[in-house]
């Protein structure tokens, strides 16, 4: 009863002789979609942020042309926590963060 998303090794796109071409990742996206999967993830963001061999641009133009729906995760707590309160001390140049609900601080991450 949990999502399992295949990871695409997008970091294999680099500037070495053993680099994958961007088409390899694009073909993997197609293959996963043919299997009626619920999605996939890229590892790691470095190759996307650096837009190695235009992979980010090509994914946006060719594969990710509309926004994805976030799948339901009913096993996770539906906890709404109050935002932290920020207090600035001008004299000490100090910012204090006061958590409204210290027990649920993990949800702030």
C-alpha positions as YAML, in Angstrom:
chain: A
units: angstrom
residues:
- id: 1
  name: UNK
  ca: [0.00, 0.00, 0.00]
- id: 2
  name: UNK
  ca: [2.89, 2.38, -0.75]
- id: 3
  name: UNK
  ca: [4.08, 4.13, -3.87]
- id: 4
  name: UNK
  ca: [7.18, 2.76, -5.52]
- id: 5
  name: UNK
  ca: [8.71, 5.04, -8.11]
- id: 6
  name: UNK
  ca: [11.51, 3.86, -10.38]
- id: 7
  name: UNK
  ca: [14.57, 6.08, -10.32]
- id: 8
  name: UNK
  ca: [16.05, 7.25, -13.59]
- id: 9
  name: UNK
  ca: [19.84, 7.53, -13.46]
- id: 10
  name: UNK
  ca: [19.86, 10.98, -15.04]
- id: 11
  name: UNK
  ca: [23.32, 11.62, -13.61]
- id: 12
  name: UNK
  ca: [24.72, 9.22, -16.22]
- id: 13
  name: UNK
  ca: [24.42, 12.19, -18.54]
- id: 14
  name: UNK
  ca: [27.73, 13.92, -18.06]
- id: 15
  name: UNK
  ca: [30.77, 15.03, -20.03]
- id: 16
  name: UNK
  ca: [32.70, 11.75, -20.07]
- id: 17
  name: UNK
  ca: [33.14, 9.19, -22.84]
- id: 18
  name: UNK
  ca: [30.74, 6.84, -21.02]
- id: 19
  name: UNK
  ca: [27.99, 9.46, -20.83]
- id: 20
  name: UNK
  ca: [24.47, 8.54, -21.76]
- id: 21
  name: UNK
  ca: [22.72, 10.60, -24.39]
- id: 22
  name: UNK
  ca: [19.64, 12.55, -23.31]
- id: 23
  name: UNK
  ca: [17.56, 10.27, -25.53]
- id: 24
  name: UNK
  ca: [18.23, 7.39, -23.13]
- id: 25
  name: UNK
  ca: [16.39, 9.13, -20.30]
- id: 26
  name: UNK
  ca: [13.61, 10.30, -22.63]
- id: 27
  name: UNK
  ca: [13.15, 6.69, -23.82]
- id: 28
  name: UNK
  ca: [13.05, 5.48, -20.21]
- id: 29
  name: UNK
  ca: [10.27, 7.96, -19.44]
- id: 30
  name: UNK
  ca: [8.30, 6.55, -22.40]
- id: 31
  name: UNK
  ca: [8.93, 2.96, -21.31]
- id: 32
  name: UNK
  ca: [7.70, 3.66, -17.80]
- id: 33
  name: UNK
  ca: [4.60, 5.40, -19.08]
- id: 34
  name: UNK
  ca: [3.80, 2.39, -21.29]
- id: 35
  name: UNK
  ca: [3.79, 0.22, -18.16]
- id: 36
  name: UNK
  ca: [1.07, 2.49, -16.70]
- id: 37
  name: UNK
  ca: [3.25, 3.42, -13.77]
- id: 38
  name: UNK
  ca: [2.41, 6.11, -11.27]
- id: 39
  name: UNK
  ca: [5.53, 8.10, -11.97]
- id: 40
  name: UNK
  ca: [9.29, 8.14, -11.60]
- id: 41
  name: UNK
  ca: [12.07, 10.17, -10.05]
- id: 42
  name: UNK
  ca: [15.39, 11.48, -11.35]
- id: 43
  name: UNK
  ca: [18.71, 10.90, -9.65]
- id: 44
  name: UNK
  ca: [20.22, 13.29, -9.14]
- id: 45
  name: UNK
  ca: [19.11, 16.89, -9.48]
- id: 46
  name: UNK
  ca: [22.64, 17.93, -10.45]
- id: 47
  name: UNK
  ca: [22.27, 16.77, -14.04]
- id: 48
  name: UNK
  ca: [18.92, 18.53, -14.33]
- id: 49
  name: UNK
  ca: [20.07, 21.76, -12.71]
- id: 50
  name: UNK
  ca: [23.14, 21.82, -14.97]
- id: 51
  name: UNK
  ca: [20.94, 20.94, -17.95]
- id: 52
  name: UNK
  ca: [23.51, 18.44, -19.17]
- id: 53
  name: UNK
  ca: [23.08, 17.78, -22.90]
- id: 54
  name: UNK
  ca: [19.84, 19.81, -22.73]
- id: 55
  name: UNK
  ca: [18.08, 17.14, -20.64]
- id: 56
  name: UNK
  ca: [16.08, 19.59, -18.54]
- id: 57
  name: UNK
  ca: [15.00, 21.54, -21.61]
- id: 58
  name: UNK
  ca: [14.07, 18.42, -23.54]
- id: 59
  name: UNK
  ca: [12.13, 16.90, -20.66]
- id: 60
  name: UNK
  ca: [10.14, 20.13, -20.29]
- id: 61
  name: UNK
  ca: [9.44, 20.41, -24.01]
- id: 62
  name: UNK
  ca: [8.88, 16.76, -24.86]
- id: 63
  name: UNK
  ca: [7.77, 14.81, -21.79]
- id: 64
  name: UNK
  ca: [6.61, 17.10, -18.99]
- id: 65
  name: UNK
  ca: [4.31, 19.37, -20.94]
- id: 66
  name: UNK
  ca: [1.66, 19.60, -18.23]
- id: 67
  name: UNK
  ca: [1.70, 19.66, -14.46]
- id: 68
  name: UNK
  ca: [1.75, 16.31, -12.70]
- id: 69
  name: UNK
  ca: [-0.90, 15.35, -10.18]
- id: 70
  name: UNK
  ca: [0.46, 14.64, -6.72]
- id: 71
  name: UNK
  ca: [-0.63, 11.13, -5.77]
- id: 72
  name: UNK
  ca: [-2.63, 10.61, -2.61]
- id: 73
  name: UNK
  ca: [-0.65, 9.43, 0.41]
- id: 74
  name: UNK
  ca: [-3.35, 8.42, 2.91]
- id: 75
  name: UNK
  ca: [-0.85, 6.67, 5.19]
- id: 76
  name: UNK
  ca: [0.81, 9.99, 6.06]
- id: 77
  name: UNK
  ca: [-0.55, 12.08, 8.87]
- id: 78
  name: UNK
  ca: [-2.74, 14.96, 7.76]
- id: 79
  name: UNK
  ca: [-1.21, 17.35, 10.23]
- id: 80
  name: UNK
  ca: [-1.54, 21.07, 9.80]
- id: 81
  name: UNK
  ca: [0.90, 22.83, 12.04]
- id: 82
  name: UNK
  ca: [1.16, 26.46, 12.88]
- id: 83
  name: UNK
  ca: [3.98, 28.30, 11.14]
- id: 84
  name: UNK
  ca: [6.97, 29.31, 13.25]
- id: 85
  name: UNK
  ca: [7.02, 32.79, 14.70]
- id: 86
  name: UNK
  ca: [10.03, 34.93, 13.86]
- id: 87
  name: UNK
  ca: [11.33, 37.58, 16.20]
- id: 88
  name: UNK
  ca: [14.10, 39.95, 15.10]
- id: 89
  name: UNK
  ca: [16.32, 41.55, 17.75]
- id: 90
  name: UNK
  ca: [17.77, 44.63, 16.07]
- id: 91
  name: UNK
  ca: [20.22, 45.37, 18.87]
- id: 92
  name: UNK
  ca: [21.80, 41.90, 18.85]
- id: 93
  name: UNK
  ca: [21.19, 41.28, 15.14]
- id: 94
  name: UNK
  ca: [19.60, 38.01, 16.12]
- id: 95
  name: UNK
  ca: [16.67, 36.18, 14.59]
- id: 96
  name: UNK
  ca: [14.75, 33.92, 16.95]
- id: 97
  name: UNK
  ca: [12.53, 31.15, 15.65]
- id: 98
  name: UNK
  ca: [9.75, 30.14, 18.02]
- id: 99
  name: UNK
  ca: [8.00, 26.92, 17.11]
- id: 100
  name: UNK
  ca: [4.30, 26.88, 17.87]
- id: 101
  name: UNK
  ca: [4.20, 23.08, 18.00]
- id: 102
  name: UNK
  ca: [7.65, 21.64, 18.88]
- id: 103
  name: UNK
  ca: [6.29, 18.07, 18.79]
- id: 104
  name: UNK
  ca: [5.64, 18.31, 15.02]
- id: 105
  name: UNK
  ca: [8.72, 20.23, 13.89]
- id: 106
  name: UNK
  ca: [9.63, 17.40, 11.52]
- id: 107
  name: UNK
  ca: [6.77, 18.53, 9.25]
- id: 108
  name: UNK
  ca: [8.45, 21.89, 8.75]
- id: 109
  name: UNK
  ca: [11.29, 20.26, 6.85]
...
